[in-house]
C-alpha cells in the first residue's frame, strides 16, 4: 500500500532544500465520484482549485485519491498511516494537497496520529476553520487557514496563520505576505502568519 506519496515537484524541492523527508496524503478534490463533499467548506476556491487540474485529473491519480478516501472510513486507517510513517521515515506529513477535513471524526483521527507521533510535523492548509479551532491540537499539528471558503469570517488575520492567493509575487510582497509558492515549509514558519501563494 502506498498512501503517502512525495511525487509532487514542490514537495520534492522542499524536501531537498530543507533536508527533510516530506510526504503527502491526499483525497479527491471538492467531491468524490459519488458526489460526497470532501471539501465541505469550499466556496470561491472551487473555481480556481489547482487540485482539479493537470496531474490531479489523471485517471490513476483520481482513482488513488478515491481509494484513500474509502480507507479513511476503516478502523485500521490510523494503523495503515503509522506503518507508512515508520517505513518511509517521514519527518513532515502534509495532510491534503487535495481534499480537506470532511468531518470532526476524520480530523480527530489525524490529531491523534500527531499526538502519537510527536517527532513528525503534520501540516497543511484547510478551510475547515471552525473544526480546527475547536479541537485541542498538539504542537506538531500545524494548519494554515486558507481564504476562499464558507468560513472566512472565522479567520482572524491578525492572529491566525492564514493564506491568500495572489496573481504575482509583487502583489504578494506588497501586502506583507511571505511567498510559500516554492518552499512548502514556509507554511509552518514562526515569524509571519501571512502565507502567500501565487496562482498557477
C-alpha positions as CSV (number, residue, x, y, z in Angstrom):
1,X,0.0,0.0,0.0
2,X,1.3,3.5,-0.9
3,X,-0.9,6.0,1.0
4,X,1.8,8.6,1.5
5,X,3.5,10.0,-1.6
6,X,6.2,12.5,-2.5
7,X,5.9,12.8,-6.3
8,X,4.7,16.4,-6.2
9,X,7.5,18.6,-7.6
10,X,7.1,21.3,-4.9
11,X,7.3,18.7,-2.2
12,X,10.4,17.1,-3.7
13,X,12.1,20.6,-3.9
14,X,11.0,21.5,-0.3
15,X,12.4,18.2,1.0
16,X,15.7,18.8,-0.7
17,X,16.3,22.4,0.4
18,X,15.2,21.6,4.0
19,X,17.0,18.3,4.3
20,X,13.7,16.6,5.2
21,X,11.5,13.7,4.3
22,X,8.2,15.2,3.4
23,X,5.2,13.1,2.2
24,X,1.6,13.9,1.4
25,X,-1.7,12.2,2.0
26,X,-4.4,13.3,-0.5
27,X,-8.2,12.9,-1.0
28,X,-10.4,13.8,-4.0
29,X,-10.7,17.5,-4.6
30,X,-14.1,19.0,-3.7
31,X,-16.3,15.9,-4.3
32,X,-15.7,12.3,-4.8
33,X,-17.1,10.2,-7.6
34,X,-20.4,9.6,-5.7
35,X,-20.8,13.4,-5.0
36,X,-19.8,13.2,-1.4
37,X,-18.4,16.7,-0.3
38,X,-14.7,16.2,0.6
39,X,-14.2,19.9,0.9
40,X,-17.4,20.9,2.8
41,X,-16.5,24.5,3.4
42,X,-15.1,25.3,0.0
43,X,-16.7,28.2,-1.9
44,X,-14.9,30.7,-4.3
45,X,-11.9,28.4,-4.3
46,X,-13.7,25.8,-6.4
47,X,-13.3,28.0,-9.5
48,X,-9.6,28.1,-9.3
49,X,-8.7,24.9,-7.4
50,X,-5.3,23.6,-8.7
51,X,-6.2,20.1,-7.5
52,X,-8.8,19.8,-10.2
53,X,-6.3,20.5,-13.0
54,X,-3.2,18.9,-14.6
55,X,-1.7,16.0,-12.8
56,X,-4.7,15.7,-10.5
57,X,-7.0,14.9,-13.4
58,X,-5.1,11.7,-14.4
59,X,-7.4,8.7,-14.1
60,X,-4.8,6.8,-12.0
61,X,-4.4,9.8,-9.6
62,X,-8.2,10.2,-9.2
63,X,-8.6,6.5,-8.5
64,X,-5.9,6.6,-5.9
65,X,-7.4,9.5,-4.1
66,X,-10.8,7.8,-4.2
67,X,-9.3,4.7,-2.6
68,X,-7.6,6.9,0.0
69,X,-11.0,8.4,0.9
70,X,-12.5,4.9,1.3
71,X,-9.7,3.9,3.6
72,X,-10.2,6.9,5.9
73,X,-13.5,5.2,7.0
74,X,-11.9,2.0,8.0
75,X,-11.0,1.3,11.7
76,X,-7.4,0.3,10.7
77,X,-6.7,3.6,8.9
78,X,-4.5,5.0,11.6
79,X,-2.5,1.8,11.7
80,X,-2.0,1.9,7.9
81,X,-0.7,5.5,8.2
82,X,1.5,4.7,11.1
83,X,3.1,1.8,9.2
84,X,4.0,4.1,6.3
85,X,5.2,6.9,8.6
86,X,7.7,4.5,10.1
87,X,8.7,2.7,6.9
88,X,9.3,5.9,4.9
89,X,11.0,7.7,7.9
90,X,8.7,10.7,7.4
91,X,9.8,14.0,9.1
92,X,6.9,16.1,7.8
93,X,3.5,15.0,6.6
94,X,1.3,17.4,4.6
95,X,-2.3,16.4,5.0
96,X,-4.1,17.2,1.8
97,X,-2.7,19.0,-1.2
98,X,-6.0,17.8,-2.5
99,X,-9.1,17.4,-0.3
100,X,-9.8,18.7,3.3
101,X,-11.1,17.6,6.7
102,X,-14.6,16.5,5.9
103,X,-15.8,15.6,9.4
104,X,-14.8,16.0,13.1
105,X,-14.2,12.3,13.3
106,X,-11.8,12.4,10.4
107,X,-10.0,15.5,11.8
108,X,-9.6,13.8,15.2
109,X,-8.1,10.7,13.5
110,X,-5.2,12.9,12.3
111,X,-4.9,14.8,15.6
112,X,-4.5,11.5,17.4
113,X,-1.9,10.4,14.9
114,X,0.0,13.6,15.6
115,X,-0.2,13.1,19.3
116,X,1.2,9.6,19.0
117,X,4.0,10.7,16.6
118,X,5.4,13.8,18.3
119,X,8.6,13.8,16.2
120,X,6.7,14.2,13.0
121,X,5.2,17.6,11.9
122,X,1.7,17.2,10.5
123,X,0.8,20.3,8.5
124,X,-1.2,21.8,5.6
125,X,-3.9,24.2,4.6
126,X,-7.6,24.0,5.4
127,X,-11.0,25.7,5.0
128,X,-12.4,23.7,7.9
129,X,-11.8,26.6,10.2
130,X,-14.3,26.0,12.9
131,X,-13.5,22.3,13.4
132,X,-9.7,23.0,13.6
133,X,-10.2,25.9,16.0
134,X,-12.4,23.8,18.3
135,X,-10.1,20.7,18.5
136,X,-7.3,20.5,21.0
137,X,-4.1,20.2,18.9
138,X,-0.6,19.1,19.8
139,X,2.3,21.4,18.9
140,X,3.3,19.3,15.9
141,X,-0.1,19.7,14.2
142,X,0.2,23.0,12.3
143,X,-2.5,24.3,9.9
144,X,-3.0,27.4,7.9
145,X,-6.5,28.6,7.2
146,X,-6.9,29.4,3.5
147,X,-9.2,32.1,2.3
148,X,-11.9,31.4,-0.3
149,X,-14.3,29.3,1.7
150,X,-17.5,29.5,3.6
151,X,-15.8,30.1,7.0
152,X,-13.6,33.1,6.0
153,X,-15.4,35.2,8.6
154,X,-13.9,32.9,11.4
155,X,-10.3,33.7,10.4
156,X,-8.6,36.3,12.4
157,X,-6.0,37.7,10.0
158,X,-4.0,39.4,12.9
159,X,-3.6,36.2,14.9
160,X,-4.4,33.1,12.8
161,X,-1.9,31.7,10.3
162,X,-3.7,32.1,7.0
163,X,-3.1,32.1,3.3
164,X,-4.2,34.1,0.3
165,X,-3.6,33.6,-3.4
166,X,-2.0,36.4,-5.4
167,X,-1.6,36.9,-9.2
168,X,2.1,37.6,-8.8
169,X,5.0,37.9,-6.3
170,X,5.0,41.7,-6.4
171,X,1.4,41.8,-5.2
172,X,2.1,39.2,-2.6
173,X,5.0,41.1,-1.1
174,X,3.2,44.5,-1.2
175,X,0.5,43.1,1.1
176,X,3.1,41.8,3.6
177,X,2.8,38.1,2.9
178,X,5.7,35.6,2.6
179,X,6.0,33.6,-0.5
180,X,5.3,29.8,0.0
181,X,5.0,29.0,-3.7
182,X,8.2,27.1,-3.9
183,X,9.0,26.1,-0.3
184,X,6.1,24.3,1.3
185,X,7.5,24.5,4.8
186,X,7.1,28.3,4.8
187,X,3.6,27.5,5.8
188,X,4.8,26.4,9.3
189,X,7.3,29.3,9.9
190,X,7.2,31.1,13.2
191,X,7.8,34.7,12.1
192,X,4.9,35.6,9.8
193,X,1.3,34.4,10.0
194,X,0.5,35.8,6.5
195,X,1.3,33.0,3.9
196,X,1.1,33.9,0.3
197,X,0.7,31.7,-2.8
198,X,1.0,32.6,-6.4
199,X,-1.9,31.5,-8.7
200,X,-0.8,28.7,-11.1
